[in-house]
């Protein structure tokens, strides 16, 4: 399903499928590394643009519980 800016997402709502396309394993046909890619944008900037990976994980871990 397509999500639009401002859409609210409910717990357990289907928002996409997982896969490994675009990864080296996907190119080789190896079925591992599946993931769901998502981005959070705030005021025209990608959330985390000025943060370290560990900081992003910590914040998202708290927010997305």
ABEGO torsion letter per residue (X at the ends): XBBBBGBBBBBGBBAEBBBABGBAAAAAGBBBGBBBBBBBBBGGBBBGAABBAAAAAAAAAAAAX
